[in-house]
């Protein structure tokens, strides 16, 4: 069956870069969804201004897809120019949907350029002249954490955490810095450029693309000049999943060394391989890739350690597990390794995860951790891509033919919510360099616990560097972890 084509111009979208086309675009999406059969939504190569959309759109996203099958959205080179906290896409519980061919930007940008005019280490503040308004109405604004800014530089990425904004005059502000960032004020000089948050469209806006619980999707040919928070929050999906030619790169002549405030790809709990090909991840304020799963905190365990109840550390109360699923048990508080096993029985619970282990875990107790390897994006592949910033990778998968220009790559677990203990992870035909000097340790293999605990009993296994080159930067291998380097 040939998919039916819908053209947004038929729904009143003008594409003149000025008129709000948000409602017309959403109406075209609604009509294509209600059609109920394979459909294509087509844009012209024009600039579509998005300043408002229907309130009912999920997560305040332009493309709001829920329980949709076989829908393709084709930009054909169109530019979507957003304002405020409106985002690109929410795709949940969908099958075989795709998004292709857009340029995405914001006006105003999610950030403002500030020039340091004064500062005080003792009183924890920095004064700025800015090239625009920071977007809050009162003279004083108290942000919810996290709220931060950066020096506008490519060679460092220090977070300065803000706890208070005060408007001193038009485009003049005093920003109070959290005490934990006090020592960084000592690095500041009058005249330094900073990237500051534009409050209506920065840390609190949410992810540009929220992709949850889908069965197959393709996201391709997207060019981001800016977006507010996460780029792609990708969780609990399955099937064939492809990100192809996703580019985050400033437009020519941009004064900002930043595209977004948080992760580009925040990827958790997917049970099928996710593929990235020919992507370019430029400067962002957090991880280019965070590939992990949400660990489960143990709430109850039988005396022999075989019947276990646990809760995910974030996002819900249950996980679909099956007999034979592999897990690792560990204690973040003490750094103790508890054991590994497979699921022998699954209990039907909607308030927690309950299962029997095929091995006895006598040392397992309440408050310890379980991570299921099948939820850590097994078999992922990142290939033919350029990656700046930072990377966290924790599962069986491959980076191949990639160029890393990074502050660091961490192969480790995480002490808040993210596991598992990494194993069977390969970097193949990759080059590594860094904005830091050559002595900087930019590739770390190790494990951590709470409160900065290192040298834990649980260890990374079969981490491989195959025919990789370090042009600058060094490897840090924590004792007992396995890193295999081959030509």
Secondary structure, DSSP 8 states (H G I E B T S, - for coil): ---EEEEGGGGT---EEEEE-HHHHHHHHHHHHHH-S-EEEE--SSEEEES---TTSGGGEEEEEES-BSEEEEEEEEEEEE-TT-EEEEEES-EEEEEEEEEEEESS-SEEEEEEEEEETTTTEEEEEESS--S-SSSEE---SS-EEEES-SS----EEEEEEEEEETTEEEEEE-GGGHHHHTT--TT-EEEEE-GGGSTTS--SEEEES-EEEEEEEEEES--SS-SEEEES-EEEEEEEEEEE---TT-S-S-S-SS-SEEEES--S-EEEES-EE---SSEEEEEEEE-EEEEEE-TTS-EEEEEESSS-S-----TT-EEEEEETTTTEEEEEEEEEEE---SSSEEEEESS--TT--TT-EEEEGGGS-TTEEEES-EEEEEEEE-SSEEEES-EEEEEEEEES--SSSEE---EEEEEES-EEE-SS-TT-EEEEE--B-GGG-BS-SS--EEEEEES-EESS-EEEE-TT--EEEE-
